[in-house]
Amino acid sequence: MTMHVVIIGGGFAGLYAARRLARQPVTITIIDRQNHHLFQPLLYQVATAGLSPADIATPIRARVEDFPNVSVRMGAVKRVDLKAKLVELEDGTLSYDQVVIATGVRHSYFGHQEWADDAPGLKTLDDALEIRRRVLTAFEAAERDDDLARSADLTFVIVGGGPTGVELAGAIAELARYTVAGEFRSFDPHRTRVVLVEGGPRLLAAFHESLSKAALTALERLGVEVKLDTKVTNVSDTGVHMGDVFLPARTVLWAAGVQGSSLGRSLGVELDRAGRVKVNPDLTIPGFPDAYVVGDLAWCAGPDGQPLPGLAPVAIQQGEHAADNIAAVIERKDRRAFKYWDKGIMATVGRANGVAQTGKLRLSGFIGWMTWLFIHILYLIGFRNRVIVMIQWVWAWVTYGRSARLITGIPLSPAKRALAPAQVTAPARAPAPEVGK
């Protein structure tokens, strides 16, 4: 009887696992809430009107259509019964011989989930479109509001100084100061205030200190106010509290933390504080050799004993490694421990400026940005998307233009946001008195 492999999640880890395993004598079912694979590293460009959603997403079925033993099922997984080897969906049940769980992570508000509606994070296309709507609507509000209201309309606060926060801050500053600078009549977009709040002593904590300083300098040149060692203690629809200081702001964006998906918590296995599943060196769940957890949801130690970061290269390599270990089971061979090939980390800081590091090599400025651009084009799935994104970037380079400045959708109410496809509720625990990063 042919082995049935169920892969939960069509992100980097799940998709690469499926494609790697598809040439083996197995049947594969990919399950995802959405019908598309998303290139998350470029989500911030959709959120800031630089790219359209279709530029960074592709149908999952299109990526596996050449493999007749791979089927795709759009649906929501309620839980995985590891002992019975069953995947329970909202509309049925699937049995499996091997399962690969790659459902990723969602935003963490550190015990303050009530902030989610006033400070959306950035993990899905829906998130990106909601942020784009809020950012562009803020400019429209400033055009019609009186002087007293404009200060809040034109203040954008980004909480969290990691790559997502830095990229969002730089992109919004450029949008205000260059792209829409001459389009409004009642106010000057140069008055826009972009504030990046980071709880730690420096930006981009995972990078070398010299690159953190380079990113800080680049943001300040764009006019971004960076507040280091600053804790956000409350978020509302009128702004943010930082201790005793209140900053009025119409638009607050969250880039400060992540939490493992709710599916991980339903497994009944050991998790870390962020809700990630602690896995064996071969990426299986302890006590369940037929169940793998890969990608951002997996707590997997690197060479230094620290957990590997939530990066696309990590997810890709883990997905392929899980597939190789399943193939080893089929061939009655020993499974191997996962070893990560570190290809470095990078972030872009506005127009033609970026930081990148791999090993002892550290790049910043234009060469850092070119490295970032090349790597992201290389990993972007689909020839069409690569071509279109490259054209869009060349156009933006020449004109400062952002072609996707469309206000679409309607504000999500708390009830609707709770039903959003990838929404994850943080585990119940005592509220943290302060939030840092």
Stockholm file with secondary structure:
# STOCKHOLM 1.0

chainA/1-437         MTMHVVIIGGGFAGLYAARRLARQPVTITIIDRQNHHLFQPLLYQVATAGLSPADIATPIRARVEDFPNVSVRMGAVKRVDLKAKLVELEDGTLSYDQVVIATGVRHSYFGHQEWADDAPGLKTLDDALEIRRRVLTAFEAAERDDDLARSADLTFVIVGGGPTGVELAGAIAELARYTVAGEFRSFDPHRTRVVLVEGGPRLLAAFHESLSKAALTALERLGVEVKLDTKVTNVSDTGVHMGDVFLPARTVLWAAGVQGSSLGRSLGVELDRAGRVKVNPDLTIPGFPDAYVVGDLAWCAGPDGQPLPGLAPVAIQQGEHAADNIAAVIERKDRRAFKYWDKGIMATVGRANGVAQTGKLRLSGFIGWMTWLFIHILYLIGFRNRVIVMIQWVWAWVTYGRSARLITGIPLSPAKRALAPAQVTAPARAPAPEVGK
#=GR chainA/1-437 SS CCEEEEEECCSHHHHHHHHHHTTSSEEEEEEESSSEEECGGGHHHHHTTSSCGGGSEEEHHHHHTTCTTEEEEECCEEEEETTTTEEEETTEEEECSEEEECCCEEECCTTCGGGTTTSCCCSSHHHHHHHHHHHHHHHHHHHHSCHHHHHHHTEEEEECCSHHHHHHHHHHHHIIIIISTTTCSSSCGGGCEEEEECSSSSSSTTSCHHHHHHHHHHHHHTTCEEECSCCBCEEETTEEEETTEEEECSEEEECSCEEECHHHHHTCSCBCTTSCEECCTTSEETTEEEEEECGGGEECBCTTSSBCCSCHHHHHHHHHHHHHHHHHHHTTCCCCCCCCCCCCEEEECSTTCEEEEETTEEEEHHHHHHHHHHHHHHHSSSHHHHHHHHHHHHHHHHHCCCTTCCCCSCCCCHHHHHTSTTCCCCCCCCCCSCBCC
#=GC SS_cons         CCEEEEEECCSHHHHHHHHHHTTSSEEEEEEESSSEEECGGGHHHHHTTSSCGGGSEEEHHHHHTTCTTEEEEECCEEEEETTTTEEEETTEEEECSEEEECCCEEECCTTCGGGTTTSCCCSSHHHHHHHHHHHHHHHHHHHHSCHHHHHHHTEEEEECCSHHHHHHHHHHHHIIIIISTTTCSSSCGGGCEEEEECSSSSSSTTSCHHHHHHHHHHHHHTTCEEECSCCBCEEETTEEEETTEEEECSEEEECSCEEECHHHHHTCSCBCTTSCEECCTTSEETTEEEEEECGGGEECBCTTSSBCCSCHHHHHHHHHHHHHHHHHHHTTCCCCCCCCCCCCEEEECSTTCEEEEETTEEEEHHHHHHHHHHHHHHHSSSHHHHHHHHHHHHHHHHHCCCTTCCCCSCCCCHHHHHTSTTCCCCCCCCCCSCBCC
//
